[in-house]
Amino acid sequence: RPPRDAAPTDDAMSNAKKPATRMESLRKNVARQPVLLATKIGDDWALDLFALPHNAVRIELSDMYKIYTSMKKRMLDIAQIDFNKFFEWWPLFNTLVNSVLDIHEKFLFPWSEAGGALEGAASVDTRKLTIQQLRAYIKDINDVKTSTKPYDNLLPELTEALDKFTLKILDYFKELETLCPPAMKKSGDPKTKPKKEAEIIKTLKAPGPEVLFIIARGMPDSFWGGQVTPDKQVGWVKNHVGALQKLNVPAWQKKYVTHLRIVQHFEDTLKEYEKKYAK
């Protein structure tokens, strides 16, 4: 996006309904984060197959709202670097989401439909419409990167698209987790879970192997036999790649850590901003 160094005009700020002071911005601009509870893993083999990728998306959405909150509270001083940093973070999450939507169609729906057609939000026609809506919201988010609008107008556009996307995908996941596992269990065998899980993980990692670290991050502590550590995550990732690919794991981990550090950058920036202006 071309640089726009000029400060927004008073009219532009008024039109965007900006707060009058930085203190007011910090006080009033609280991001309305939806409930992002992970689905429990370990009690239902069929549900686990959905929860594995879904929880990874949920934990990333939690990070996204940390970024969103930082930008919104600092909206009087929002700058090019904030949008640049967001779009450094966004591609890996976007890759994860696209991979999860793909495994629904490639594996999870066929396994669930083996005993008959799905209904409600999981029916063929309804889910096609949902996918179209989600991809439209993703396009809206990606379009912000190349927009030439002033920052004070651009941030509301971005946050509106993020909110619509988040609410839609969370509702969709919850519906699928309610409707599909019972259907899968009617004709499926719990002994096939390890093989099915391996197929899911293989497909998830195909467009971006560093996604495996996000999947591992979404695992509950009970899976790890205690609190997860970087070494445990690396071990799990290595168990899901071939011998030659194991050599690439450190590079994937570095990209994943960079992804996490962007979130930390936004949190740290907000803390400094609050120290300076929250009097």
N, C-alpha and C positions, 0 to 999 in steps of 0.2 A: 504494500500500500504506500502511496507517495506520502512523504512526511508533511505534517501540518503543524507548524510550530506556533502559529498565531493562537493566542488565547481565545476562547469562545466569547462572543459578545454578550452583553447583558440581556439582550433580547433572546438570544439562543438559550441562555441559562434559564430564563424565565419560562420559555416555551417548553423546556424539558422538565420544568417543575423541580429545579434543583433546590436544595436547602440553602439557607442564607449564609450559614457559617459552617466551618469544619466541625465544630462541636455538635451542631445540629445534625450534620451528616453522620457522624459517629453514633449519635443517639438514636436517630430515626431509621437509618438504612440498615435494617436487619434482614438478612436473606431468609425467606420463608422455606426452610429446608423440610422436605417431606420426611416421613418416617422411613428409615433405611435399615430396618432390622434384617439380619441374615436369617435365611431359612435353615432350620436345624438339620444337620447331616448325621446319619448313622442309624436312624430308627426305621427308615422306609427305603428299600433299595431302589425303587422306581423314582421316588421323589429325589433321592440323592443325585440321580443323573441330571435332573433339572437344576437342583440347588448348586451343584458344582460350578457351572458357568454363571448362573444368575447371581450368586453371592459375589463373584469376582466383579461383575458389573456394579453391584450395589456398593462395594467398598470403594470403587473408583468414583462413583457418583458422590460419595461422601467427601472425597478429596476435591471434586469439582465444586462443591458448595463452599469449601474453604476458600478456594480461589475466587468464587463468585462473591462471597462475603467481603473479602479483602478489597475487591474492586468497587463494590457498591458503597462501602463505608468511606472509601477515599475518592468518591466520584467527583468532588470539586477539583481534584488534582490528577485525574486519570490521564494517562499519557500513552504514547506509542509503545513504550517498553512493556506496559501491562498487557496490551493486546498481543504483542510479539511473544511474551512469555506464555500467555494462555495457549496460543497456537503452536508453541513448542510442546506443550503438554498434551493437547487435544489429539494428535494423530494416533498415538498408541492406544488411547481409549477408543477412538473411532474404529481402529483395527479390531479391537476386542469385541465391540458391539456387532460389527459386521460379521465376525466369525461366529458369534453366538447365534445370530439370526440364521446363519447358514446351517449350523448344526441342528437347529429346530427342524428345518425342511429336509435335511439329508438323513437324519437319524431319529430324532426324538418323536416327530410326528408319525413317520412310518411305523416305528415300534409301537406307538400308542394306538395306531389305527389298524393294527393287525387283526384285532377282534371286531372291528366295525368302525363306522364313521364317527368322528368327534363332533360334539355339539357346542353351542354357545361361542365364546371367544376363541375356542380352539377349532371351530369349523373352518373348512377350506376358504369359503368366501369371506368370512369375518376376519380371519387372520391375514388374508391377502390385503384387505383394506387397512388393517393395522400396520402392516409392514410398509405400505405406501405412505401412510401418515408419518411413521418414524423416519423413513428415508427423506421425506420432505422437510422435516424438522432438522435433520442432519445437514441437508443442503442449506437451509437458512443459516445454520451456525457457520458452515464453511464459507458462505457468501460474505459474512462479516469481515473475513480476512482481507478481501479485496475491495471492500466498500470505501468510497471517498467521502462519506458523510462525516460531519464533525463528531468528535469523541462524545460530546454531551448527548448527542442523539444516538450514537452507535451503541453505547452501553445498555440503554433500555432495550434496544433491538436484540442484542446478544442474550440478555437475561430472560427476555420473554421467550426466545427460542429454546433456551436451556430449560426453563420451567416446563414448557409444553412437552418437550422431549422426555424429561424426567418423569413427569406424571404419567405419560402414556406408556412408557416402557415398564415402569413399576407396576401399574395396573395390569398390563399384559402378562408380565411374569407371574404375578399372583394368581391370575385366572388360570394360566397354564399349569401352575403347580397344584391347583385344586382339581382341575378337570382331567389332566393327562395321566398322572401316575395310577389312579384306579383303573383306567382303561388299559394301560400297559400291563398291569398285573393280571388282568383277565386272561391274557394269552401268552404272557412272558414268563420266563423262568429266572428266579433270583440268582441262579448259578451262572447266568450269562452276564451278570453285572460287571465283573472285571473286564471282560472282553469289550462290552459296550462302552465302558468308561475309557478304555484305551483308544477306541475309535474316536470318541469325542475329543480327547486330548490331542490326538494326532492331527485332527482337522483344525482345532483351535490354534495350534502352533504353526500351521503351514504358512500363513501370510506374515507372521511376525513371531519368531520363537520366544522373544522376550515376554510375550503374553503369558508364558508358563509361570513366570514369577508372580504375575497378578493372580493367576489361578491358585498358586500356592498360598499367597497372602490371604485369600478368602477362605482357606481351610480353618476349621475350629481348632482350638488348643487341644481338644481331645484326640484329634487326628494325629497330632505330633507327640502325644504322650507328655504334654506340658507345653510351656510357652514356646512359640516358634522362634527360631534363630536363623540368621542368614545362612549358616552352615547347613542347617536342616533343609532350607529351601533349595540350596544348591544341590544337595544330595537328591532331593525329590525330582528336580529338573533333569539331572543326569540320568536318573532311572527311566526317564520318558523320552530319551533321544538315543540315536545310534552312536556307535563307537567313535566315528569321525566327528560327529556333531558335538561330542563332549568337549572337544578342543575349543569350541566357540562359546561355551557356557560363560566364561568370564566376560566376554564382550557383550553378551546378552544381559548379564547381570549389571554391567556398567550402564547400559542404556536404560535399564529399569530403575537403577538408583538415580540417574539423572532425571528421570520422570518424577520420582518422589521428591527430589530436591527442588523442583519447580514449585510444588505445593508448599514446601517449607519456606521458600523465598516469599511467597505471598503472605504466609502467616507472619513471618518476621517483619516484612514491610508494614503490615497492619499494626503490629506491636509498637514499632518505632513511631508510626503515625499517631497512635493513641497516646504514647508518652509525650509527644510534642503538642498535641491539640486537645486532648481530653482533660481539660482543667476543671 
